[in-house]
């Protein structure tokens, strides 16, 4: 099948894809004409400003190029059109917010209008992600999901149940880095996956070889990201295309959906079946899922089981890649900004000493380390354009008409790099969060990086603790430097969930005493036998 160029709305790229044929695009353009004519019947409407659209096609040619970092592209809209702007593609309105105050006003003060999610036909209806908490509109079902999250991991007190797990697994990560520093990204990913799988299901992963449960979960995460990208699938803009048979030219998306659905079903059913099997055998380790089962009297209804499945899947999907990106960014920043590293190590040595690792309890006495946590969140937000919101009903905002169903995109990267809020925003400067005689502390990026209002990330306390422990424990025993004679730059992937591009840093123990402290985990916490065989053997 001949591929053609189609637009990708979020992250706003022009894609060359084999999923859509010329015949199918022609159908799409015809439907676009009908949709635009229908909208024109509303009469003249004052939308948020933006580039002038073409008839029927809208602003399809006013989008970033493939591979371009969309947050930089849309930041230019602030200079051209002001803090709120919009484009229209195939009759669909996309609003870009480039000012944090407007985002707070929209998503918190006017949350009832701006807290829905775009209805992605491909991901939600065809693949089956419609019941995912990430995709749900703000309904009673979503409130039920968030109630479970808040009780289990939504407070510092509830997250403290997993402090020991996180500390032990991070110590194991430090040992892996000591022994094979060139595998940094892979080891970070394996550790994050281990922590989340054990916290969620009480599942013990393979640590010396690839783990099958983590492989399934990572595939689900990748499929999910592809499925819900607005504009990735033409059927999202023209729902009638869902009735196109898979054998028709342009119907390949149906076959892709079948593959994605198979992974989704296994990701939902297998982990829960594993936990139930362990509970029946009396060997289940306490976890988020066992806690939910216990709170329901151990005998949930079919509807309650579905809620448990989606809560558990969303915890991995939302937490794994974000944590990997943040921890990787930390290692990159330490090599690029050695003065920050020295200041942090001086604080750790003075407050904690060198006989043990920093703990969660030490955090209140380590303000500079806490400031590094904030600066990692600010320096490069993991989801630079945020998770898109949708408008629940026709709305007049600041004199602009924003129709029901419009997608609203908060440019988080632009919020955290606004020179009016952050002095020298491209620099990594933890001290910006301290009050001095001449200036007030700059805005805490926790307010920006974890979402807004009713859609704020319910696992933010867990993620924040994980980032703090990785930073404090790593700096207590490691020196992180640029390789001698090599250049190192801060480069990030142009994806919806953005990671540092592959980089190399030198990581060595700060002293022989530090190396002994790292290796002590082998004696104090030897590896347990993996549950992978039981996990893959359970019937679903």
MARVEX-515216 format. One record per residue (C-alpha): residue number from 1; residue in three letters; x, y, z. Coordinates in steps of 0.1 Angstrom, whole numbers. Last residue first. Example, Ala and Ser with C-alpha at 12.3 -4.5 7.8 and 13.67 -1.06 7.14 Angstrom:
<atoms>
ATOM     k     r       u       v       w
ATOM     2   SER     137     -11      71
ATOM     1   ALA     123     -45      78
</atoms>
This chain:
<atoms>
ATOM     k     r       u       v       w
ATOM   540   UNK     -63    -166     323
ATOM   539   UNK     -44    -196     336
ATOM   538   UNK     -13    -188     357
ATOM   537   UNK      19    -202     342
ATOM   536   UNK      35    -168     333
ATOM   535   UNK      32    -155     368
ATOM   534   UNK      42    -188     385
ATOM   533   UNK      74    -189     363
ATOM   532   UNK      81    -152     368
ATOM   531   UNK      78    -152     406
ATOM   530   UNK     116    -147     410
ATOM   529   UNK     136    -162     439
ATOM   528   UNK     148    -136     463
ATOM   527   UNK     180    -116     458
ATOM   526   UNK     202    -111     489
ATOM   525   UNK     193     -81     511
ATOM   524   UNK     218     -75     539
ATOM   523   UNK     247     -95     523
ATOM   522   UNK     244     -83     487
ATOM   521   UNK     232     -49     499
ATOM   520   UNK     266     -43     516
ATOM   519   UNK     282     -38     481
ATOM   518   UNK     272      -1     480
ATOM   517   UNK     285       6     515
ATOM   516   UNK     318     -11     506
ATOM   515   UNK     320      11     475
ATOM   514   UNK     314      42     496
ATOM   513   UNK     341      31     520
ATOM   512   UNK     365      26     491
ATOM   511   UNK     357      62     481
ATOM   510   UNK     334      83     458
ATOM   509   UNK     324      52     438
ATOM   508   UNK     326      58     401
ATOM   507   UNK     301      69     374
ATOM   506   UNK     314      82     340
ATOM   505   UNK     287      95     318
ATOM   504   UNK     273      84     284
ATOM   503   UNK     242      97     267
ATOM   502   UNK     212      84     248
ATOM   501   UNK     187     111     243
ATOM   500   UNK     171     123     275
ATOM   499   UNK     135     112     277
ATOM   498   UNK     102     128     265
ATOM   497   UNK      68     114     269
ATOM   496   UNK      49     129     239
ATOM   495   UNK      81     125     219
ATOM   494   UNK     108     148     206
ATOM   493   UNK     136     131     225
ATOM   492   UNK     158     152     247
ATOM   491   UNK     193     166     243
ATOM   490   UNK     213     181     272
ATOM   489   UNK     249     180     259
ATOM   488   UNK     280     161     266
ATOM   487   UNK     314     163     248
ATOM   486   UNK     341     138     253
ATOM   485   UNK     377     142     262
ATOM   484   UNK     373     127     297
ATOM   483   UNK     338     113     301
ATOM   482   UNK     315     138     318
ATOM   481   UNK     312     131     355
ATOM   480   UNK     291     114     382
ATOM   479   UNK     308     108     415
ATOM   478   UNK     289      82     435
ATOM   477   UNK     282      72     471
ATOM   476   UNK     260      98     487
ATOM   475   UNK     250     113     454
ATOM   474   UNK     233      81     444
ATOM   473   UNK     214      77     477
ATOM   472   UNK     201     113     476
ATOM   471   UNK     191     114     440
ATOM   470   UNK     175      79     438
ATOM   469   UNK     157      85     471
ATOM   468   UNK     143     119     461
ATOM   467   UNK     131     105     427
ATOM   466   UNK     113      76     443
ATOM   465   UNK      97      98     470
ATOM   464   UNK      84     122     443
ATOM   463   UNK      70      93     423
ATOM   462   UNK      51      79     453
ATOM   461   UNK      38     113     462
ATOM   460   UNK      27     120     426
ATOM   459   UNK       7      88     423
ATOM   458   UNK     -27     105     420
ATOM   457   UNK     -15     127     391
ATOM   456   UNK     -36     158     390
ATOM   455   UNK     -67     154     367
ATOM   454   UNK     -92     171     390
ATOM   453   UNK     -70     201     394
ATOM   452   UNK     -38     202     374
ATOM   451   UNK     -11     179     362
ATOM   450   UNK      20     165     379
ATOM   449   UNK      47     188     365
ATOM   448   UNK      31     222     372
ATOM   447   UNK      25     226     410
ATOM   446   UNK      55     202     416
ATOM   445   UNK      74     230     398
ATOM   444   UNK      77     250     431
ATOM   443   UNK      76     286     420
ATOM   442   UNK     107     306     426
ATOM   441   UNK     119     315     461
ATOM   440   UNK     117     352     469
ATOM   439   UNK     145     376     461
ATOM   438   UNK     170     401     475
ATOM   437   UNK     174     389     511
ATOM   436   UNK     173     353     499
ATOM   435   UNK     146     326     497
ATOM   434   UNK     156     293     483
ATOM   433   UNK     140     276     453
ATOM   432   UNK     164     292     428
ATOM   431   UNK     192     274     447
ATOM   430   UNK     185     243     427
ATOM   429   UNK     201     259     395
ATOM   428   UNK     201     238     364
ATOM   427   UNK     204     265     337
ATOM   426   UNK     179     268     308
ATOM   425   UNK     155     289     330
ATOM   424   UNK     180     317     337
ATOM   423   UNK     157     332     363
ATOM   422   UNK     124     313     365
ATOM   421   UNK      90     330     367
ATOM   420   UNK      92     358     341
ATOM   419   UNK     118     338     323
ATOM   418   UNK      91     311     315
ATOM   417   UNK     110     278     313
ATOM   416   UNK      87     258     336
ATOM   415   UNK      55     271     320
ATOM   414   UNK      70     267     285
ATOM   413   UNK      77     230     292
ATOM   412   UNK      42     225     306
ATOM   411   UNK      26     237     273
ATOM   410   UNK     -10     229     284
ATOM   409   UNK     -29     214     254
ATOM   408   UNK     -67     219     253
ATOM   407   UNK     -86     196     228
ATOM   406   UNK    -120     209     217
ATOM   405   UNK    -149     186     224
ATOM   404   UNK    -173     214     232
ATOM   403   UNK    -164     246     215
ATOM   402   UNK    -140     272     228
ATOM   401   UNK    -153     307     221
ATOM   400   UNK    -130     335     231
ATOM   399   UNK    -140     364     254
ATOM   398   UNK    -116     354     282
ATOM   397   UNK    -132     319     280
ATOM   396   UNK    -166     314     265
ATOM   395   UNK    -174     276     266
ATOM   394   UNK    -193     250     247
ATOM   393   UNK    -194     219     269
ATOM   392   UNK    -170     193     283
ATOM   391   UNK    -138     207     268
ATOM   390   UNK    -110     182     265
ATOM   389   UNK     -77     179     283
ATOM   388   UNK     -44     168     268
ATOM   387   UNK     -18     152     290
ATOM   386   UNK      10     177     294
ATOM   385   UNK      29     192     265
ATOM   384   UNK      64     186     280
ATOM   383   UNK      54     152     295
ATOM   382   UNK      86     144     314
ATOM   381   UNK      92     180     323
ATOM   380   UNK     128     190     316
ATOM   379   UNK     145     214     340
ATOM   378   UNK     115     218     362
ATOM   377   UNK     111     183     376
ATOM   376   UNK     149     179     379
ATOM   375   UNK     149     213     397
ATOM   374   UNK     124     202     422
ATOM   373   UNK     143     171     431
ATOM   372   UNK     175     192     433
ATOM   371   UNK     158     215     458
ATOM   370   UNK     151     185     480
ATOM   369   UNK     188     177     479
ATOM   368   UNK     196     212     489
ATOM   367   UNK     170     211     517
ATOM   366   UNK     185     180     533
ATOM   365   UNK     173     181     569
ATOM   364   UNK     136     176     559
ATOM   363   UNK     147     147     537
ATOM   362   UNK     165     127     564
ATOM   361   UNK     134     107     572
ATOM   360   UNK     132      94     536
ATOM   359   UNK     166      79     541
ATOM   358   UNK     202      89     532
ATOM   357   UNK     225      59     530
ATOM   356   UNK     248      49     558
ATOM   355   UNK     283      53     572
ATOM   354   UNK     292      83     551
ATOM   353   UNK     277     111     572
ATOM   352   UNK     240     121     571
ATOM   351   UNK     240     159     577
ATOM   350   UNK     275     170     568
ATOM   349   UNK     283     143     542
ATOM   348   UNK     249     148     526
ATOM   347   UNK     252     186     525
ATOM   346   UNK     287     184     510
ATOM   345   UNK     275     159     485
ATOM   344   UNK     248     182     473
ATOM   343   UNK     271     212     469
ATOM   342   UNK     296     190     450
ATOM   341   UNK     268     178     426
ATOM   340   UNK     255     213     420
ATOM   339   UNK     291     224     412
ATOM   338   UNK     294     195     387
ATOM   337   UNK     266     208     364
ATOM   336   UNK     267     188     332
ATOM   335   UNK     275     154     349
ATOM   334   UNK     249     160     376
ATOM   333   UNK     223     171     350
ATOM   332   UNK     227     138     330
ATOM   331   UNK     223     117     361
ATOM   330   UNK     192     136     371
ATOM   329   UNK     177     134     336
ATOM   328   UNK     180      96     337
ATOM   327   UNK     161      96     370
ATOM   326   UNK     134     118     356
ATOM   325   UNK     130      98     324
ATOM   324   UNK     129      64     342
ATOM   323   UNK     103      78     366
ATOM   322   UNK      80      90     338
ATOM   321   UNK      84      57     319
ATOM   320   UNK      73      36     349
ATOM   319   UNK      46      56     367
ATOM   318   UNK      17      62     343
ATOM   317   UNK      16      28     327
ATOM   316   UNK      25      10     359
ATOM   315   UNK      -2      27     380
ATOM   314   UNK     -26      26     351
ATOM   313   UNK     -25     -12     349
ATOM   312   UNK     -32     -15     386
ATOM   311   UNK     -61       9     386
ATOM   310   UNK     -75      -7     355
ATOM   309   UNK     -74     -42     370
ATOM   308   UNK     -89     -31     403
ATOM   307   UNK    -118     -13     386
ATOM   306   UNK    -125     -44     365
ATOM   305   UNK    -125     -65     397
ATOM   304   UNK    -150     -41     412
ATOM   303   UNK    -174     -46     383
ATOM   302   UNK    -170     -84     385
ATOM   301   UNK    -179     -81     422
ATOM   300   UNK    -151     -83     448
ATOM   299   UNK    -148    -111     473
ATOM   298   UNK    -119    -105     497
ATOM   297   UNK    -139     -82     520
ATOM   296   UNK    -137     -53     497
ATOM   295   UNK    -109     -36     517
ATOM   294   UNK     -90     -68     516
ATOM   293   UNK     -91     -70     478
ATOM   292   UNK     -79     -34     476
ATOM   291   UNK     -50     -41     500
ATOM   290   UNK     -42     -72     480
ATOM   289   UNK     -40     -51     449
ATOM   288   UNK     -18     -24     464
ATOM   287   UNK       6     -50     478
ATOM   286   UNK      11     -73     507
ATOM   285   UNK      29    -105     495
ATOM   284   UNK       6    -133     486
ATOM   283   UNK      16    -167     501
ATOM   282   UNK     -17    -180     514
ATOM   281   UNK     -23    -203     484
ATOM   280   UNK     -56    -186     477
ATOM   279   UNK     -38    -152     480
ATOM   278   UNK     -11    -163     455
ATOM   277   UNK     -37    -174     430
ATOM   276   UNK     -56    -142     433
ATOM   275   UNK     -24    -122     429
ATOM   274   UNK     -15    -141     397
ATOM   273   UNK     -50    -138     383
ATOM   272   UNK     -48    -101     388
ATOM   271   UNK     -14     -99     370
ATOM   270   UNK     -27    -121     341
ATOM   269   UNK     -60    -103     334
ATOM   268   UNK     -52     -66     327
ATOM   267   UNK     -19     -70     310
ATOM   266   UNK     -31    -100     290
ATOM   265   UNK     -62     -81     278
ATOM   264   UNK     -41     -51     268
ATOM   263   UNK     -15     -72     249
ATOM   262   UNK     -43     -88     229
ATOM   261   UNK     -60     -54     223
ATOM   260   UNK     -28     -40     208
ATOM   259   UNK     -25     -68     183
ATOM   258   UNK     -62     -64     174
ATOM   257   UNK     -58     -27     171
ATOM   256   UNK     -30     -30     146
ATOM   255   UNK     -53     -52     125
ATOM   254   UNK     -81     -26     126
ATOM   253   UNK     -56       1     117
ATOM   252   UNK     -49     -17      85
ATOM   251   UNK     -83      -5      71
ATOM   250   UNK     -67      19      47
ATOM   249   UNK     -73      -4      17
ATOM   248   UNK    -102     -26      28
ATOM   247   UNK     -93     -59      45
ATOM   246   UNK     -98     -45      80
ATOM   245   UNK    -134     -36      73
ATOM   244   UNK    -143       2      75
ATOM   243   UNK    -169       6     102
ATOM   242   UNK    -145      26     125
ATOM   241   UNK    -143      50      96
ATOM   240   UNK    -175      66     108
ATOM   239   UNK    -155      80     137
ATOM   238   UNK    -139     107     115
ATOM   237   UNK    -114     126     136
ATOM   236   UNK    -103      97     157
ATOM   235   UNK    -106      74     127
ATOM   234   UNK     -77      93     111
ATOM   233   UNK     -53      77     136
ATOM   232   UNK     -22      95     149
ATOM   231   UNK     -41     127     151
ATOM   230   UNK     -46     126     188
ATOM   229   UNK     -20     102     203
ATOM   228   UNK     -41      77     223
ATOM   227   UNK     -31      45     207
ATOM   226   UNK       7      51     203
ATOM   225   UNK      10      59     240
ATOM   224   UNK     -11      29     250
ATOM   223   UNK       9       5     228
ATOM   222   UNK      42      16     244
ATOM   221   UNK      28      13     279
ATOM   220   UNK      13     -21     271
ATOM   219   UNK      46     -33     257
ATOM   218   UNK      63     -21     289
ATOM   217   UNK      39     -41     310
ATOM   216   UNK      43     -73     289
ATOM   215   UNK      82     -70     292
ATOM   214   UNK      79     -62     329
ATOM   213   UNK      60     -95     334
ATOM   212   UNK      85    -115     313
ATOM   211   UNK     116    -103     332
ATOM   210   UNK     148     -99     313
ATOM   209   UNK     178    -115     331
ATOM   208   UNK     197    -111     363
ATOM   207   UNK     170     -93     383
ATOM   206   UNK     139    -115     375
ATOM   205   UNK     109     -99     392
ATOM   204   UNK      92    -105     425
ATOM   203   UNK      55     -98     422
ATOM   202   UNK      37     -83     452
ATOM   201   UNK      11     -70     427
ATOM   200   UNK      13     -32     428
ATOM   199   UNK      43     -25     451
ATOM   198   UNK      62     -55     436
ATOM   197   UNK      54     -45     400
ATOM   196   UNK      62      -8     406
ATOM   195   UNK      95     -14     423
ATOM   194   UNK     107     -40     398
ATOM   193   UNK      97     -18     368
ATOM   192   UNK     116      11     383
ATOM   191   UNK     147     -11     388
ATOM   190   UNK     146     -26     353
ATOM   189   UNK     143       9     338
ATOM   188   UNK     172      23     358
ATOM   187   UNK     193      -8     349
ATOM   186   UNK     185      -3     312
ATOM   185   UNK     194      34     313
ATOM   184   UNK     227      29     332
ATOM   183   UNK     241      -1     313
ATOM   182   UNK     275      16     307
ATOM   181   UNK     280      18     345
ATOM   180   UNK     283     -20     348
ATOM   179   UNK     296     -31     383
ATOM   178   UNK     290       2     401
ATOM   177   UNK     257       7     382
ATOM   176   UNK     245     -27     392
ATOM   175   UNK     254     -20     428
ATOM   174   UNK     236      13     427
ATOM   173   UNK     205      -4     413
ATOM   172   UNK     205     -29     442
ATOM   171   UNK     206       0     466
ATOM   170   UNK     177      15     447
ATOM   169   UNK     158     -18     452
ATOM   168   UNK     164     -18     489
ATOM   167   UNK     154      19     493
ATOM   166   UNK     122      15     472
ATOM   165   UNK     110     -15     491
ATOM   164   UNK     117       1     525
ATOM   163   UNK      98      33     515
ATOM   162   UNK      68      13     503
ATOM   161   UNK      45      17     533
ATOM   160   UNK      57      53     534
ATOM   159   UNK      34      59     504
ATOM   158   UNK       3      57     526
ATOM   157   UNK      17      83     550
ATOM   156   UNK      29     106     523
ATOM   155   UNK      -6     106     508
ATOM   154   UNK     -21      94     475
ATOM   153   UNK      -7      59     475
ATOM   152   UNK     -34      35     488
ATOM   151   UNK     -62      58     500
ATOM   150   UNK     -57      83     472
ATOM   149   UNK     -55      57     445
ATOM   148   UNK     -87      40     456
ATOM   147   UNK    -105      73     457
ATOM   146   UNK     -91      82     423
ATOM   145   UNK    -106      51     408
ATOM   144   UNK    -140      58     423
ATOM   143   UNK    -139      94     411
ATOM   142   UNK    -132      81     376
ATOM   141   UNK    -163      59     378
ATOM   140   UNK    -184      88     391
ATOM   139   UNK    -174     107     360
ATOM   138   UNK    -146     132     351
ATOM   137   UNK    -140     118     316
ATOM   136   UNK    -120      86     315
ATOM   135   UNK     -88      83     295
ATOM   134   UNK     -62      82     323
ATOM   133   UNK     -85      61     345
ATOM   132   UNK     -86      34     317
ATOM   131   UNK    -121      24     310
ATOM   130   UNK    -121      35     273
ATOM   129   UNK     -88      17     267
ATOM   128   UNK    -104      -9     244
ATOM   127   UNK     -85     -11     212
ATOM   126   UNK    -114       0     190
ATOM   125   UNK    -133      22     214
ATOM   124   UNK    -107      40     235
ATOM   123   UNK     -75      38     215
ATOM   122   UNK     -90      42     180
ATOM   121   UNK    -119      64     189
ATOM   120   UNK     -98      88     210
ATOM   119   UNK    -124     107     230
ATOM   118   UNK    -104     137     242
ATOM   117   UNK    -103     138     280
ATOM   116   UNK    -126     158     303
ATOM   115   UNK    -114     182     330
ATOM   114   UNK    -119     216     313
ATOM   113   UNK    -156     226     319
ATOM   112   UNK    -160     215     355
ATOM   111   UNK    -124     224     362
ATOM   110   UNK    -131     261     359
ATOM   109   UNK    -111     273     389
ATOM   108   UNK     -86     243     386
ATOM   107   UNK     -81     234     350
ATOM   106   UNK     -89     267     333
ATOM   105   UNK     -76     291     359
ATOM   104   UNK     -45     271     367
ATOM   103   UNK     -38     268     329
ATOM   102   UNK     -43     305     324
ATOM   101   UNK     -19     313     352
ATOM   100   UNK       7     288     337
ATOM    99   UNK       8     306     303
ATOM    98   UNK      13     289     270
ATOM    97   UNK     -21     273     265
ATOM    96   UNK     -26     257     231
ATOM    95   UNK     -62     251     219
ATOM    94   UNK     -70     225     193
ATOM    93   UNK    -103     228     174
ATOM    92   UNK    -115     201     150
ATOM    91   UNK    -129     210     116
ATOM    90   UNK    -103     189      97
ATOM    89   UNK     -76     207     116
ATOM    88   UNK     -82     239     135
ATOM    87   UNK     -56     259     154
ATOM    86   UNK     -57     278     187
ATOM    85   UNK     -40     303     208
ATOM    84   UNK     -37     313     245
ATOM    83   UNK      -8     332     260
ATOM    82   UNK      -5     356     230
ATOM    81   UNK      -7     353     193
ATOM    80   UNK      28     355     178
ATOM    79   UNK      50     356     209
ATOM    78   UNK      29     330     227
ATOM    77   UNK      26     309     195
ATOM    76   UNK      64     305     195
ATOM    75   UNK      60     282     226
ATOM    74   UNK      41     259     202
ATOM    73   UNK      72     250     183
ATOM    72   UNK      94     247     214
ATOM    71   UNK      69     223     230
ATOM    70   UNK      66     204     197
ATOM    69   UNK     102     193     196
ATOM    68   UNK     106     186     159
ATOM    67   UNK     110     150     147
ATOM    66   UNK      83     153     120
ATOM    65   UNK      77     190     112
ATOM    64   UNK      56     211     135
ATOM    63   UNK      21     221     123
ATOM    62   UNK       9     250     103
ATOM    61   UNK       3     230      71
ATOM    60   UNK     -28     212      85
ATOM    59   UNK     -42     245      97
ATOM    58   UNK     -77     241      84
ATOM    57   UNK     -81     215      56
ATOM    56   UNK    -117     225      48
ATOM    55   UNK    -108     260      37
ATOM    54   UNK     -73     269      48
ATOM    53   UNK     -68     282      83
ATOM    52   UNK     -53     316      93
ATOM    51   UNK     -27     311     120
ATOM    50   UNK     -39     315     156
ATOM    49   UNK     -61     335     178
ATOM    48   UNK     -85     319     204
ATOM    47   UNK    -119     316     186
ATOM    46   UNK    -142     345     179
ATOM    45   UNK    -172     330     161
ATOM    44   UNK    -189     341     128
ATOM    43   UNK    -219     320     121
ATOM    42   UNK    -229     287     136
ATOM    41   UNK    -236     274     101
ATOM    40   UNK    -199     275      95
ATOM    39   UNK    -195     245     118
ATOM    38   UNK    -218     223      96
ATOM    37   UNK    -198     234      66
ATOM    36   UNK    -166     224      84
ATOM    35   UNK    -179     190      92
ATOM    34   UNK    -191     183      57
ATOM    33   UNK    -158     194      42
ATOM    32   UNK    -139     172      67
ATOM    31   UNK    -161     142      58
ATOM    30   UNK    -150     147      22
ATOM    29   UNK    -114     150      33
ATOM    28   UNK    -116     118      53
ATOM    27   UNK    -131      99      23
ATOM    26   UNK    -101     112       2
ATOM    25   UNK     -78     101      30
ATOM    24   UNK     -93      66      28
ATOM    23   UNK     -88      64      -9
ATOM    22   UNK     -52      77      -6
ATOM    21   UNK     -45      50      19
ATOM    20   UNK     -39      53      57
ATOM    19   UNK     -19      29      79
ATOM    18   UNK      13      31      57
ATOM    17   UNK      24      62      76
ATOM    16   UNK      44      93      69
ATOM    15   UNK      36     116      99
ATOM    14   UNK      34     153     101
ATOM    13   UNK      38     161     138
ATOM    12   UNK      17     177     164
ATOM    11   UNK      25     156     195
ATOM    10   UNK      -3     154     195
ATOM     9   UNK     -20     163     163
ATOM     8   UNK      -3     140     138
ATOM     7   UNK     -10     150     103
ATOM     6   UNK     -10     127      73
ATOM     5   UNK      16     121      47
ATOM     4   UNK       9      92      23
ATOM     3   UNK      20      56      21
ATOM     2   UNK      13      34      -9
ATOM     1   UNK       0       0       0
</atoms>
